[in-house]
Amino acid sequence: MRTLLAAGCVAGAFLVGSIPFAYLAARLVSGTDLRRVGTGTVSGTGVGETSGFWPMAVAGLLDIGKGAAAVVLTAGSRPLLAAFCAGAAVIGHNWSPWLRGAGGRGLSVAGGACLTMAWPGAAVLTIGVGLGRLFHQTGLGSFVAQASLPLALALTAGWPSTVADPVVGGILGAALVVPMWAKRLMGNAPRHRRPARVRVSRLLFDNDTGWPAPGRRPD
């Protein structure tokens, strides 16, 4: 019974994460299908470019809320299960079944889960993105933040959060990072074969060409 309940929690977290708020916001405000704009990434950036700041802000807050909702029922009593629920929510966001596998990059969802379970993780992700934007290298900044996340959550376990075990903190970080990196590598064209140098560029910079021009968005 406990196994079934745990599986149900993970499945529910996936479904919560799969709700495509960015897609819905762009559709409602400007009639835009984000899958067919630019690189096809269903993200807050796409909402901002097609529909304006406030729809982008609302969609971003709702995506953060998805991450929080995915773990709120289990974070206090079963943090290890909550860690897997957090990862499932990111997977649902990145490969939404409602969008035939399209999706975003999972940063907002991961941040929402961290805010609920281990707030230092949300700080690490925010600082990484902020520094990346400051130096016009958002992809690289977010990569460094993601790479630091499992260790950061392990080292800060026991802070005012629901994660007291360093091992659980590391698992939470890994559960969030793995689907985010998988999406970076695959983009929105997972069947396309890419040379090794392009895959390295996608992982580090989240684009196909290496050091991107400011404002370039990945696919």
N, C-alpha and C positions, 0 to 999 in steps of 0.2 A: 504493500500500500504506500509506504514512504517513497518507494522508487517511482510509482505512478504519479504521486503528487509532485515529486521533483521534476519528472518529465513534463507534467502539465504546466508547472511554473516556467520552465525553460521555453516551452512552446508558446505560452502566453506572452512571455517577454519578446519572443520573435515577432509575434503578431502586432504587439504594441509598437515595436521598432519599425515595422514595415509600413505604418501609416505615412503616406508621402505628403507631409504638410507643405513642403516647398512646392511640390508639383501642384497641389490644390490651390495654394495662394496665387501662383502665377496664372493658373487657369481661371480663377474667379475674378482676378483684378484686370488682367490684360488679355485673357484668352490664349495665352501662350502655352504650348507644350514644351517644357524644358528639355525633353529628350531630343527635340528637333532644333534646338538652338545652340549655336556654337559647338562645343564638344559633347553636348548631350548629358552633362553632369547635372543631376537634380539636386541643387544646392541653394543655400541662401544667397550666394553670389549671383547665381542665375536669376533668382527672384529680384534682387536689387537692380540688376541690369535691365530686366524686362518690365518690372512692375513698380519700382520705387523703394524708398527706404523703409516705410512703415510696414508694408507687406513682408519685406525681408526680415524686419525685426520680430514681427509676430511669428513668422515661420521658424525663425531661429529659437525663440523662446519655447515654442511648442516642441521643437526637436530636443531641446534640453529637457523639457518635461517628460518626453518619452523615455529618456535614459533614467530619470528619477523614478518614474512610474514602474519601470521594468524591475526595479530592485527593492522598492519601498516595503513590500510585504515580507520579504525574506532577509533584508539586510541586518535586522537586529537579532533574529533568532538563528538564522542559518547563513552566515556570511559567505561560506564557500559556495553554497548553492546560488546565492545572490551574485557572486562573481561570474558564474556561468550564465546566469540570466542577463547580466550586463553585456557579455559577449554576444549572446543570442540577439539582443536588441540591436547591437551594431550590425550584425549580419543581416537582420531584417531590414534595417535602414539602407544598407549598401546594396542589397539585392532584393528589392521589394517585389513580392509576387504580384502585387497590384499593378506594377509597372513592367511586368515581364522581365524582371531581373535587373532593371535599371535602378539607379539610386545615387546616393551621395558618397561622402568620404567617411562619415561616422564621427567626426570630431565633436559636434554638438551633443550627440547622444552619449558619447563617452564622457564628456564633461558633466552631463546631467547625472550619470551613474556615480561619478566620482564625488560630486557635490553631496549626494545622499550617503555614500559609504565612506569616502576617504577624501576630504576636501583638498589635501595637498596635491592630489592628482589633477584636480581641476585647475589649480594654480600653475602646475607645470605645463599643462597644455596651453593655457592662456598666455603664459609668458613666452612659450615657444612661438606661437602664432604672432604675438605682438612684436617680438624681436625680428621675426622673419619679415613682417610687413615693413618694419622700420628700415630694413636693409634691402627691400624689394626682393626678398627670397622667402616668400611665405611657405613654399613647398619644403625647402630645406629646414626652415625653422620648425615646422610641424614635425618633420622627420626626427630631428634631434630631440624634441619634446617626447615624441612617442617612444623613441629608443630609450629614453631615461625613465619612462613611466614605471615599468616593473620594479626597478631598483628603488626609485623614489617611494613607491607605495610600501615596499618591504621595509625600508629604513624608517619611515614615518608611522609604521603600525603602532597602535597604542595612543596616538594623538586623539584628540576629541573626535572620534569617528566610530563606526561600527566594526572596523577592522582592527583587531588587537593582535593578530598572529602575523608575523612577517611573511610566513609562507603563503597565507591567504592573500596578503597584499600583493606579493609577487604574482600569484595566479590571477588575481583581478587585473593587474597591469597587462599580463600576457593575453588574457582573454579579450581585452580591448584592442591591443596592438595588432594581434595576428590578423583579424579581418580588415583592419584599416590598411595594413601593408599589402594584404592580398588584393584589395581594391585598387591600390596605387599601381600594383604590377599589372593587373588585368585591365584596368580602365573600363570603358563601356564597350570595348570590342574584344572580349576575352578569347575569341577564336582566331584573332589575327596573330600570326607568328612574328616575333620581333627579335632582332639580334641581341646578343648579350649586353652590348653597350647601351642599347635603348632600355633594356630592363633595369640596368643599374641607374640610368638617368631617371626612369619612372619612380624607382624606389626612393632615391635621394631627393629629387627635385619635383616629382609628380608631373613630369612632362616627358616628351619624347626626345628633346634636343639638348639636354644639359642645362647650363645656366640660362634661364629664360629671360626674355625681355619683360620689364615690369608690366603687370596686368595680364600676362598670358595665362590662360586657364588650361588645366589638363583635361584629358578626355576620360 
